[in-house]
């Protein structure tokens, strides 16, 4: 059903910058360490996001654009099996490394470009399909086709993104300017929700207050531990440290890092979606 507003077209226009041009050609292998480092900072909150999902111990799950396994690893601890799909081998290797560290053995890595014509045939159908801040997030109809029970998407809920927070540590350190936080609620998760609703689904949504955190015994420990955010030229060291200091709060154990964010977790029964 097409409603009074064409939410599907609006969403396609909103997603276009992430699915075309330089972003579509970006080699994510280059930022495996950075992304893994950021994922570790949000580990506790990632578990809260996973706990929102309609997962059972009998489910098979596919994680599209799994990256270093931020979701794959905690999901695997709750379900029968997880297929972790990514087009970049460094990301998949890190995902399996993190699975091993966590004692998880029910993850199957799959090197596969989600945008290729044979992606659906190569990946196959699972009980639940998940896409978080990834390439799988752009085409929800495609995602719907590989899930028997539920499709799950998540991203930042009108709150600072991973990229915004990462670049905040590099402000004045690298040439790339900080990412301004877009706070226009007209173009938030409401568009995805309304599109799914108009297509016949009854979407469920949870908003999770979360963020990026770590505890350090000293400022020096924090400066060293956070260098994964990017290359720090020697002549920019003072600026980098000043940026880190903005995020540190002294406590009894030393210094706590905390960067607040917020995530929406949205899921729907794939049988409800009417696909033209």
N, C-alpha and C positions, 0 to 999 in steps of 0.2 A: 504494500500500500504506500502510495506517495502522499505524505501529509501536506499541510499548508505550507510547510517549509521543506525544501529538498535537502535534508540533513546529510544524505549520502554524497551529494555533489559538494556540499560545503566541506565535508570531511576529506574528500579527495583533493580539493584545493588546498586545504590546510596541511595535508600530508605531503603535497607535491615537493616542497624543498628537501624533504628527507629521502625521497625516493627517486630523485633525478639529479642531474648535474654532478658536481664534485662529490657530494655525499654518497651517491650511488657507486662511485668508483673508488672510494676511500679504502685503503688497505688497513683493516682493523688489526692485523697482526702487529702493526707498529705500536699499538697502544695496549697490548695485553698486560704488561706490568702495571700500567696506570689503572686500567679498569679493574684488575684484580685487587690492587691496593685499595681502591675506593670501595669495592665490594666487601672487603674485609672490615672496613670501617662501619659498614651498615649491617653487619652480620646479625646482630640481635634484632634489628627491625625487620630484616628480611624474613626471619622466622615468624614474626608477627603477621607479615603479609601472606606467607605460606599457610599459616593457621586459619586464614580467612577462606581459603579455597575449599571447594566441595570435594576433597580427596578422601578415598577410602583405601584400605589395605589391599583390596583386590584390583585396583585401577592400574591400567597402563597409561603412561603420560608421555607426551612429546613436548619438548621445550624448544621452540623455534628461535634461533638466534641466541643460543645458550650462553655465549661468552665464556668466562672462566668458571661457569657452573654456579653462579650466585644463587639461582633458584633450583637448578637440577639437583644439587647435593642435598639440601634440606627436604626437597620433595621426595627424593629417593628413600629417605628415612621413614616416609609415611605411606608409600605405595608399593605395588608389586614390582614395577619396573619403570625406568625413565629412558627415553630415547633423546639424546642431546644432539641437536642439529645446529651446525654452524658452517659457514662457507670458508672459515679461516682456521687453518690447522694449528696455529699457535694457541688460539683460543680453546680449541678442543683438547689439545694436550694439557693446557692448564686446568681445564675442567676435570680431566681424569686424574691429574695430580692432586687436585683438591679433594676429589672423591676418595682417593687412596688415603689421604691424610685423615679423612673423617671416618674411615673404615667402611665406606659404602662400596658395594660390589654389584649393584643391580642397575648400573648406568651403561647404556650402549652408545658410544659416540658415533655420529654419522656426519661425514664431511659432505655437505650438500648445499648448493645455492638455492635458497627459497624462491628466488625469482626465475629460476630456469623452468622451461616448459614441462619438464618431466618431474618436477619436485613432488607433486602429490603422489605419483606412482612410486617414486623412489622412497618416500617417507612412509607411506601407508597410513591406515586408519588406526587410531588409538582411542582409548576411552575419553581422555581429556587432552585438549590441545592448549598450550600456554604460550603467550607472547608478551614479553615485558620489555618495554623500551627498545624494541628490536625491529628488524625487517619484517617480522611476522605481524607486527602491529598495523601495518599499512593496509592490508587487504583482509578484512575480517570475514568476507564471504569465502575466501580461499581457506582461511583458518578453520572456518565452520565445517568445511568438507572433510577434514581429517580427524574429526572428533565424533564419537558415538553418543557421548553423554553431554559433556559441557565444553565450551570454549571459555578461556580465561584470559583477560588482558589487564595489564596494569601499567601505570605511568605516574608522573608527578601530578599532584592535584593542586593546581594553582599555587605552586610552591617552588622554591629553588631546585633546579635539576642537578644531577651529578656533574654535568659539564659546567654549569654556573659555579658550583662550589669548587671544583678542581681549578678553574681559571682564577678564582678569587685568591688562591695561594700564589698565583703567578702574575698578579697585577703589577705592572711596572718592571717585571722581570723579563718577559718575552714581548715580542711585537704584537701578538694577538691581543686585542683589547678584551676586557671582561665582557661576559655575556650579560646584557641588561635583562633583568627579570621581567618577563611579560606577565602582567597581572590583569589581563583582559578576560573577565569571566565569560564573555560572550563566545570565546573560542577555547573553552576548556573541555573537560570530560563530558559536559552536557551534550556536545555534538555527537559523540560516540553513543551515549545512552539513547538519545532521541532517534538516531539512525536505526539502532537495533529495535527500538520500540515500534517504529513505523514499519519495520520488516516482520513484525509479528512476535518478537521475543518479549519476555518479561524480565528485563535485566535486573540482576542483583548487584548492589554496590556497597562496598565498605570503604570508609576513609580512615586511613591509619596515620596518626601523627608519628613521624619517624625522623631519621637524620643520620648523621655520620659522627661517630664518636670513638674516642680512644683515651686511655689513661697512661700518663707518662710520669716517671719519677722526677724528671728535670726538663727544662726547656731544651737543653742540648739533645736529649733523647728524642724529643718531638721533632726538632729540626732534621735529625738524621732519619727518623722513621718515615717522614712524609716526603722525602725526595722523589718518590715515585711519581709525584704529580707532574714532573717535567724536568727538562734540563735547566740547571741553575748556573749561569755563568759566574765566574769568581767575582767579577765586579758588581754583580747583582745580589750577592749573598746577604748583605744587610737588608735590602728590600724584601727578599724572600723571608728572612727571619721576622721582619716587622709584620708581614702578612700572616705568618703563623701565629705570632703573638696575639693578633686580634681575635683569634679563635680559642685561645687558651684561658682557662680560669683556674686559679690556684685553689687547691683543696688539701686535706690532710695527707693524701697520698702523693702529692706533687702538683701535677697540672692536668686538668681534663680538657680534652678537645671536644667540642660539640658544634655541629652545623645543622641547624634545624631544617627539616623538609616535611613533606606530607605526600602520601601515595594513595591513589585510588585502586582498588581491586574490584574488577567488574567481571561477572560471569553470567552465562545464559545457557539454557538447554538448546543444544544445536537442532533438535527436532522441531523447535518452535519457529525457527527462522524460515521465512518464505523467500526463496531465491528465484528471481525471474529467469 
